[in-house]
Amino acid sequence: MENFHTIDTQVHSGAIGVITLNRPEKRNALSILMRREISFCLAKWRDDDQVASVVITGAGSLFCAGFDLDEFRQTERHDELFESSSRYHRDLWHFPKPVIAAVNGPAVGGGADLVSLCDIRICSESAWFGHPEVKYGAPVMFTPLRWIVGDGIARELCLTGRRIDAQEAYRIGFVSKVEEDDKLLESALQMARSICEAPAATLRFTKQFFTRNAGRGFEESFEIEQDEAFRQIILNMMSNK
């Protein structure tokens, strides 16, 4: 594996890649280097047949405290801040394989955004989520959250910045499962293995129309989910003859 400084990466049985945010002394804050290393790892795994799905979790008892605010005080690095942030968010959103967030503790600000950009979210009983950055003048990334929990709840969470615990996150549909802390990672791995029982081409196509259909109307979505899907099925059948 690559010699990363801010993340750990492993490939588990079943072709499951695991990215662990590994700056526990900094509450796993998303530094410029961490964002670049995540982007590099995703690019490497994008077309790697040995990785069929990805799980993202955090080291220690905290998932991610958001962006590294110390870097915002370094005015000479503002261009790097923008470039690395813009690229990393897009790389995660457009990654063509299923991504599961295994949220092992608090996910705050940019950490909550990272969770929103994953396909599936499960969390530990000790996890909580919030966007306190709005209180300090930083706008919140709204759109992925509204797609998950609905417009009204997303507006309330983004405007108030209030904290929600694991059970409320489950109740509003932000996470699909709450696990005991010591069982979280294995639960995420089992879910990833279950997903990967489907053919890789089918998973890639399905993930593609998740990202392409956001905000589309029925006809546009139907062309992708039905018409293109049908053509894909035919192609798969022909290739398997």
C-alpha positions in Angstrom: 0.0 0.0 0.0 1.0 3.6 -0.4 3.0 5.4 2.4 0.3 7.9 3.4 0.8 10.4 6.3 -2.8 11.3 7.3 -4.8 8.2 6.3 -4.4 4.5 6.7 -5.5 2.2 3.8 -6.2 -1.5 3.8 -7.9 -3.9 1.5 -10.0 -6.5 3.4 -11.3 -9.8 2.2 -14.1 -9.4 -0.3 -12.3 -6.6 -2.1 -13.3 -4.0 0.4 -11.0 -1.0 0.6 -10.9 0.8 4.0 -9.7 4.4 4.4 -9.1 5.4 8.0 -8.7 9.1 8.7 -5.6 9.0 10.9 -4.9 12.3 12.7 -6.3 11.5 16.1 -4.1 14.1 17.7 -5.9 16.7 15.5 -9.4 15.0 15.9 -8.9 13.6 12.4 -9.3 17.1 10.9 -9.3 17.3 7.1 -6.0 19.0 6.3 -4.9 19.9 2.8 -2.6 16.9 2.9 -5.4 14.6 4.1 -7.8 15.8 1.3 -5.1 15.2 -1.3 -4.3 11.8 0.1 -8.0 10.8 0.0 -8.2 12.0 -3.6 -5.0 10.1 -4.5 -6.3 6.9 -2.9 -9.7 7.1 -4.6 -8.0 7.7 -8.0 -5.9 4.6 -7.4 -8.8 2.5 -6.4 -11.1 3.8 -9.1 -10.1 1.2 -11.7 -8.5 -1.3 -9.4 -10.3 -4.7 -9.7 -9.0 -5.6 -6.3 -11.2 -3.0 -4.7 -15.0 -3.3 -5.3 -16.3 -1.1 -2.5 -14.9 1.4 0.0 -15.5 2.0 3.7 -14.4 5.3 5.3 -13.9 5.5 9.1 -11.9 7.4 11.7 -9.0 6.5 14.0 -9.7 6.7 17.7 -13.0 7.7 19.2 -13.8 10.5 16.7 -14.7 10.4 13.0 -13.8 13.8 11.9 -13.9 17.3 13.4 -14.1 19.1 10.0 -11.5 21.1 8.2 -8.2 22.0 9.9 -8.8 25.5 10.9 -5.1 26.2 11.6 -4.6 26.2 7.8 -7.2 28.9 7.3 -5.0 31.3 9.3 -2.2 30.8 6.8 -3.2 33.2 4.1 -0.4 32.0 1.7 -2.2 28.6 1.6 -5.6 29.8 0.6 -5.2 28.7 -3.0 -4.2 25.2 -1.8 -7.2 25.2 0.5 -9.6 25.9 -2.3 -8.0 23.6 -4.8 -7.8 20.6 -2.4 -11.3 21.1 -1.1 -12.9 21.5 -4.6 -11.1 18.4 -5.9 -11.6 16.1 -2.9 -15.4 16.8 -2.6 -15.8 16.0 -6.3 -13.6 13.0 -6.3 -15.6 11.5 -3.4 -19.0 12.3 -5.0 -18.1 11.0 -8.4 -16.2 7.9 -7.2 -17.8 5.1 -9.3 -17.9 2.4 -6.6 -20.1 2.1 -3.5 -18.8 4.1 -0.5 -19.9 3.4 3.1 -19.3 5.8 5.9 -18.6 3.9 9.2 -19.0 6.9 11.6 -17.2 5.9 14.8 -17.7 9.1 16.7 -18.5 12.8 16.2 -18.7 14.0 12.6 -18.7 17.8 12.6 -18.7 20.5 9.9 -16.6 19.1 6.9 -16.7 15.7 8.6 -20.5 15.7 8.4 -20.2 16.8 4.8 -17.9 13.8 4.1 -20.5 11.5 5.6 -23.2 13.1 3.4 -21.2 12.4 0.2 -21.1 8.7 0.9 -23.7 6.3 -0.5 -24.5 4.6 2.8 -24.0 5.9 6.3 -23.9 3.7 9.5 -22.7 5.0 12.8 -21.8 4.0 16.3 -23.9 4.7 19.4 -21.4 7.4 20.4 -21.6 9.3 17.1 -23.2 12.7 16.7 -23.4 15.2 13.8 -23.5 18.9 13.5 -22.7 22.0 11.5 -21.4 24.5 14.1 -19.5 26.3 11.4 -22.5 28.4 10.5 -22.2 30.2 13.8 -18.7 31.3 12.8 -19.6 32.6 9.4 -19.0 29.6 7.2 -21.8 28.5 4.9 -22.9 24.9 5.2 -22.9 22.4 2.2 -26.7 22.0 1.9 -27.6 20.1 -1.2 -26.3 16.5 -0.4 -27.9 16.7 3.0 -31.3 17.7 1.6 -31.2 14.8 -0.8 -30.8 12.5 2.2 -33.1 13.9 4.9 -35.4 16.2 2.9 -35.5 20.0 2.4 -37.2 21.0 5.6 -35.0 19.1 8.0 -31.8 20.0 6.1 -32.6 23.7 6.3 -33.2 23.5 10.0 -29.9 21.7 10.6 -27.9 24.0 8.4 -29.4 27.2 9.8 -29.3 26.3 13.5 -26.1 24.2 13.4 -27.5 22.1 16.2 -26.1 18.7 17.2 -28.0 15.5 16.5 -27.2 12.2 18.2 -27.0 8.8 16.6 -30.7 7.9 17.3 -32.0 11.2 15.8 -29.7 10.7 12.8 -31.3 7.3 12.4 -34.9 8.6 12.9 -34.5 11.3 10.2 -32.9 8.8 7.8 -29.4 10.4 7.8 -27.9 7.0 8.8 -29.4 3.6 8.0 -28.1 1.8 11.0 -26.7 2.4 14.5 -24.3 -0.1 15.8 -22.4 -0.8 19.1 -19.1 1.0 19.0 -17.0 -2.1 18.9 -19.1 -3.7 16.2 -19.3 -0.8 13.8 -16.4 -1.6 11.4 -17.3 -5.3 11.0 -20.9 -4.3 10.4 -19.7 -1.9 7.6 -17.5 -4.6 6.1 -20.3 -7.1 6.1 -22.6 -4.6 4.4 -19.9 -3.9 1.8 -19.4 -7.6 1.1 -23.2 -8.0 0.7 -23.2 -5.1 -1.8 -20.3 -6.7 -3.8 -22.3 -9.9 -4.4 -23.7 -8.0 -7.4 -21.6 -7.8 -10.6 -19.1 -5.0 -10.6 -20.5 -3.5 -13.8 -24.0 -3.4 -12.4 -22.8 -1.6 -9.3 -20.8 0.9 -11.3 -23.8 1.6 -13.5 -26.1 1.9 -10.5 -23.7 4.3 -8.8 -23.5 6.3 -12.0 -27.2 7.0 -12.1 -27.3 7.9 -8.4 -25.0 10.8 -9.2 -26.4 11.7 -12.6 -30.1 11.7 -11.5 -29.9 14.2 -8.7 -32.3 17.0 -9.4 -33.7 15.5 -12.6 -37.3 15.1 -13.5 -39.1 11.8 -14.2 -38.4 11.6 -17.9 -34.7 12.4 -17.6 -34.3 9.9 -14.8 -36.3 7.2 -16.5 -34.1 7.4 -19.6 -31.1 6.6 -17.3 -32.6 4.1 -14.9 -34.8 2.3 -17.4 -33.7 2.9 -21.0 -29.9 2.9 -20.4 -30.2 0.2 -17.8 -32.0 -2.0 -20.2 -29.3 -1.6 -22.8 -26.7 -2.3 -20.1 -28.5 -5.6 -19.2 -28.5 -6.6 -22.9 -24.7 -5.8 -23.2 -24.0 -7.8 -20.0 -26.0 -10.8 -21.3 -24.1 -10.7 -24.6 -20.7 -10.5 -23.0 -21.5 -13.5 -20.8 -22.4 -15.8 -23.7 
